[in-house]
Amino acid sequence: MYRGNKGYPSPGGFMGHESLEETNQEMEGELKGKINALKSLSINIGVEVREQNRLLNEMDDGFDSTASMFSNTIGKLVKLAKNRPHFYIYYLLIFCFFVFLVLWLYIR
């Protein structure tokens, strides 16, 4: 193994060309394994990022549709309040009374 400023270790004082070549090939194999591991990891990260982006886009579409539904509902309530200002509260009270009556009968 190569050590910064000391070079390659040399058992017995002399290391032949074949030994250096063998060491280099071993290190090259290790690096190829690490590179392949990093490549597969980066591919998996990319797949996960695309999946998360797809889910976020779906959530955004859902929130947009909900917001438009709420704005339409509020618009209809405002329109109802402007048309018959005296009767909408009575309709609301009758509806609440009916819901409570059904719930009371159901619980009893």
N, C-alpha and C positions, 0 to 999 in steps of 0.2 A: 504494500500500500504506500502511496506517495505521501510524504510528509513535508509540507511547506518548504522550508529552507534547507532541510537535511537531505532531500532527494529520496530515492528508493532505498529501502534497507538492503544491505548486502550481507548475507550469511557467508562467512569464510572470506570476506574481503573482495571477492570477484563474482560478478553476476554476468552470465553470458547473455548474448543477444537473444537466444531462445527463451531464456527465463524472463527477460523483459517483455518479449513478445507475448508469452503466455500470461504474464501478469496483466498486460494491457488488454488482452482478449477477455480475461476474467472481469476486469473492471468495465470493459465495454458491454459485456453481457449483463452485468448488474445495472448499468445505466439504461440499457434498453428495457429491462424489466421495470425500472422506475418510470421511464418515459411512457411505457404502455399503461402503467397504473395511473399516471397523471392524465393521460389521454382519455382513458375510460371514465375517470372521475369528472373531467371537464365535460364530457359528453352527457353523463348522467345529470350534472348540474344544469346544462342547457335544456335537457328534457324537462326537468323539474321546473325551471323558470318558465318555459312555454306553458306548462300545465297550470301553474299559478296565475299567469297572465290571462289565460282563458277563463279560469274561475273568477278572477277579478272583473273581467269584462262582462261575464254573466251577471255578477252581483250589481254592477253599475247599471246594466239594462233593467234589472229588477227594481232597483231604487228609482230609476227614471220613470218606469211605468207606475210605480206606487205614488210618486210625487204628482204625476199628471192626474191620477185617479183622485187623490186628495184635493187637488186644486179644482177639479171639476165638481166634486161634491161640495166644497166650500162655495163655489160659484152658484150652484143650485140652491144652497141654503140662503145665500144672500139675496138671490132673486126671489125666493119664496118669502123672505122677510120683508122685502120691499113691496111685493104685490098685496099681501094680506097681513098687515102688521098686527091685527087683532086676533086672528084665528090660529096662527102657527103655534103659539104657545099652548093653546088648548089641544091641538093635535098631538103635540109632544107629550102633554100630561096624560091624555087618553092612551097613547101608546105605552108609556111607562106603567100606567095602571094595569093595562092588559098584560104586559110582561110579568109584572109582579104577581098578578092573579094566576097566570099559568105556572109560574115557579112555585107559588104557594100550593096549588093543587097537585103539582108533581111531587113536592116534598112530603105532603100530607099523605 
